[in-house]
Amino acid sequence: MWKCMFCDHYNVDEADSCVVCGKVKYNKKKSVKLTQQIAKNLAGPDIIIPKEFNAIGKSAFKSRDDIETVTIHAGIENIPKEAFFGCVNLRKVICLGELSSIGSKAFTNCEKLSEHDRPYAKLYIADDAFSSSEDLSILDDWILELKDYINRYNKIINDSRLTPEIIQVARDKVISVTQVVEYLETYKLRIKKGVANFDLFGTYSGYLLAQDSDLEQVERDAASCLETVISQEKENEEKEAEKIKRQRKLKKIKGYVIGLGIGIAVCILAAAILSVVL
């Protein structure tokens, strides 16, 4: 006979589940743990915890990006520390029974796991069970700042009034900064999955300061170039306006001369006619 841990009903040894509550047979004295080594044989995207295991081992599915859903049978009571840490594509956890506890960082960096699809434990849920790594916010700020640099360089590239030299410098900067952004995006994913530690603070803090200084210099050069271009355009406009003004003046004088010539010719013709008549 065995006693059901859920409803205290005694069942025959041959029964795999309780005849009263339907929960699967579970013997606390004998823990059959699903370790990380064994879990590697369970392929995603849909993981179903086999019934022969009544416990999930620490970090059993850590850093698995192939998992989208997990189904946990009723015989498992606890989700231990870092069990699903860094499962970045995990979207849903289905519990067929009631969990008693969820350990520290059990679902850390599982950002696609919505609150609605998270598992619940009746006795204990660690404060950081569904947390995100604090370092990720720093990386997000860096990536956003570098993307802003790229946008500002692109504005310089797209301004045809600037010299080819300045535009080429901006193009080179876009290429180099884009490469850094791609690296940080990859590095961020590695931190989410728990396979990398955040140790770039000093390196990239200095890099950002240098990039900020470089961008300001390029923008100053571009502004100076535009000032020269605008000044030249204004000077050309003034010359063109003066030219048009002279042309109008000459046209007006020409009209006066032509009119005067016609008037004189008419007078001479009239005098000639009068002389003939008289």
C-alpha positions in Angstrom: 0.0 0.0 0.0 1.1 3.6 -0.5 -0.3 6.8 0.9 -1.2 9.6 -1.5 0.7 12.8 -0.5 -2.2 14.9 -1.8 -5.3 13.5 -0.3 -3.9 10.9 2.3 -5.8 8.0 0.6 -4.1 4.6 0.7 -3.8 2.8 -2.6 -2.6 -0.6 -3.6 1.1 -0.8 -4.7 0.2 -1.7 -8.3 -1.7 1.6 -8.7 0.3 4.3 -10.5 -2.1 7.0 -9.4 -4.5 7.7 -6.6 -8.0 6.4 -7.2 -9.4 9.4 -5.2 -7.6 12.5 -6.5 -5.9 11.1 -9.6 -2.4 12.3 -8.6 0.4 10.1 -9.7 2.2 7.9 -7.3 5.0 9.7 -5.5 7.4 8.4 -2.9 9.3 11.2 -1.0 11.8 8.7 0.2 12.9 7.9 -3.3 13.7 10.9 -5.5 14.3 10.2 -9.2 15.8 13.5 -10.3 15.8 14.8 -13.9 19.4 16.2 -14.1 20.9 18.5 -16.6 22.7 15.7 -18.3 19.5 13.7 -18.8 17.5 16.8 -19.8 19.8 17.3 -22.7 18.1 14.3 -24.3 14.7 16.0 -24.2 14.5 18.1 -27.4 12.4 21.3 -27.8 10.4 23.2 -28.6 7.8 21.3 -26.5 9.2 19.6 -23.4 7.1 17.1 -21.4 8.7 16.0 -18.1 8.7 12.2 -18.2 6.7 10.6 -15.4 9.6 8.4 -14.3 11.1 11.5 -12.7 9.6 13.0 -9.6 12.1 15.9 -9.2 13.8 18.4 -11.5 17.4 19.0 -10.8 19.1 22.4 -10.3 19.9 24.1 -13.6 18.3 21.1 -15.5 17.2 23.2 -18.5 19.5 26.2 -18.0 20.4 28.2 -21.1 18.2 26.2 -23.5 17.0 28.4 -26.3 15.1 25.6 -28.1 12.4 25.3 -25.5 9.0 27.1 -26.0 6.6 25.1 -23.7 7.1 22.9 -20.7 4.6 20.4 -19.3 5.2 19.4 -15.7 3.3 16.3 -14.4 1.5 16.2 -11.1 4.2 14.2 -9.3 6.6 17.1 -9.3 6.2 19.5 -6.4 9.2 21.8 -6.7 11.1 23.8 -9.4 14.6 24.3 -8.1 17.1 27.1 -8.4 17.9 28.1 -12.0 16.0 25.2 -13.5 14.9 27.2 -16.5 17.4 30.1 -16.2 18.0 31.7 -19.6 15.4 29.8 -21.6 14.9 32.9 -23.7 12.2 31.4 -25.9 10.1 29.8 -23.2 6.5 31.0 -23.6 4.4 28.7 -21.4 4.7 26.4 -18.5 1.8 23.9 -18.0 1.5 22.3 -14.5 -0.8 19.3 -14.3 -0.6 19.4 -10.5 0.1 21.9 -7.7 3.7 23.1 -7.1 4.9 23.7 -3.6 7.9 26.0 -4.4 9.7 27.8 -7.1 13.4 28.4 -6.4 15.7 31.3 -6.9 16.2 32.4 -10.5 14.2 29.4 -11.7 12.9 31.4 -14.6 15.3 34.4 -14.7 15.6 36.0 -18.2 12.6 34.1 -19.6 11.3 37.3 -21.0 8.8 35.7 -23.4 7.1 34.0 -20.4 4.1 36.2 -19.6 2.7 36.5 -16.2 -0.4 34.7 -17.3 1.6 31.7 -18.4 3.9 31.5 -15.4 3.6 28.6 -13.0 2.3 29.2 -9.4 3.5 27.6 -6.2 1.2 27.4 -3.1 4.0 27.6 -0.4 7.0 29.5 -1.7 8.1 31.5 -4.7 11.5 33.1 -4.5 11.6 36.9 -5.0 13.9 36.6 -8.0 12.2 33.5 -9.5 11.1 35.4 -12.5 13.7 38.2 -12.5 15.8 39.7 -15.2 19.6 40.2 -14.9 20.3 43.8 -13.8 23.2 43.9 -16.2 20.8 43.7 -19.2 19.5 47.2 -18.5 23.0 48.6 -18.7 23.6 46.8 -22.0 20.2 48.1 -23.3 21.2 51.7 -22.5 24.5 51.2 -24.3 22.9 49.7 -27.4 20.3 52.5 -27.6 23.0 55.1 -27.2 25.1 53.5 -30.0 22.0 53.3 -32.3 21.4 57.0 -31.7 25.0 57.6 -32.8 24.4 55.6 -36.0 21.2 57.7 -36.7 23.2 60.9 -36.3 26.0 59.7 -38.5 23.4 58.7 -41.2 22.0 62.3 -41.1 25.5 63.5 -42.0 25.9 60.9 -44.7 22.6 61.9 -46.3 23.4 65.6 -46.5 24.7 66.1 -50.0 26.0 69.6 -49.2 28.8 68.2 -47.2 32.3 67.3 -48.5 33.1 63.7 -49.6 35.7 63.5 -46.9 33.3 64.2 -44.0 30.7 61.9 -45.5 33.3 59.1 -45.8 34.3 59.6 -42.1 30.7 59.2 -41.1 30.3 56.1 -43.2 33.3 54.5 -41.6 31.9 55.3 -38.2 28.6 53.7 -39.0 30.3 50.5 -40.0 32.4 50.3 -36.9 29.6 51.3 -34.4 27.2 48.8 -36.1 29.7 46.0 -35.5 29.9 46.9 -31.8 26.1 47.0 -31.6 25.8 43.5 -33.1 28.5 42.2 -30.7 26.6 43.7 -27.7 23.3 42.2 -28.9 25.0 38.7 -29.1 26.6 39.3 -25.7 23.3 40.3 -24.2 21.7 37.1 -25.4 24.6 35.1 -23.8 24.0 36.8 -20.5 20.3 36.1 -20.7 21.1 32.4 -21.2 23.5 32.5 -18.3 26.5 31.5 -20.4 28.4 34.8 -19.9 29.1 37.2 -17.1 29.0 41.0 -17.4 32.6 42.1 -17.3 32.6 44.8 -20.0 31.8 47.8 -17.9 35.2 49.4 -17.9 35.9 48.6 -21.5 32.7 49.8 -23.0 32.3 52.8 -20.7 35.5 54.1 -22.1 34.5 53.2 -25.7 31.2 55.1 -25.3 33.1 58.2 -24.1 35.5 58.0 -27.1 32.6 57.5 -29.5 30.7 60.5 -28.0 33.9 62.6 -28.5 34.4 61.4 -32.1 30.7 62.1 -33.0 30.9 65.6 -31.6 34.0 66.3 -33.7 32.4 65.0 -36.9 29.2 67.0 -36.2 31.4 70.1 -35.6 33.2 69.6 -38.9 29.9 69.0 -40.6 28.4 72.2 -39.1 31.5 74.2 -40.1 31.2 72.8 -43.6 27.5 73.7 -43.8 28.2 77.2 -42.5 30.6 77.7 -45.4 28.2 76.2 -47.9 25.3 78.3 -46.7 27.4 81.4 -46.7 28.5 80.7 -50.3 24.9 79.9 -51.3 23.8 83.2 -49.7 26.6 85.1 -51.6 25.6 83.5 -54.9 21.9 84.3 -54.3 22.9 88.0 -53.6 25.0 88.0 -56.8 22.2 86.5 -58.8 19.7 89.0 -57.3 22.0 91.9 -58.3 22.4 90.5 -61.8 18.7 90.2 -62.2 18.3 93.8 -60.9 20.9 95.1 -63.4 19.2 93.2 -66.3 15.8 94.7 -65.4 17.4 98.2 -65.2 19.0 97.8 -68.6 15.8 96.4 -70.1 14.0 99.5 -68.7 16.6 101.9 -70.2 16.5 100.0 -73.5 12.7 100.5 -73.5 13.1 104.2 -72.9 15.7 104.6 -75.7 13.5 102.7 -78.1 10.5 104.8 -77.2 12.5 108.0 -77.6 13.8 106.8 -81.0 10.3 106.1 -82.2 9.1 109.5 -81.0 11.9 111.3 -82.8 11.2 109.3 -86.0 7.5 110.2 -85.8 8.4 113.9 -85.3 10.7 113.9 -88.3 8.1 112.1 -90.5 5.5 114.6 -89.4 7.7 117.6 -90.2 8.5 116.1 -93.6 4.8 115.6 -94.4 4.0 119.2 -93.3 6.8 120.6 -95.5 5.3 118.8 -98.5 1.8 119.9 -97.8 2.8 123.5 -97.2 
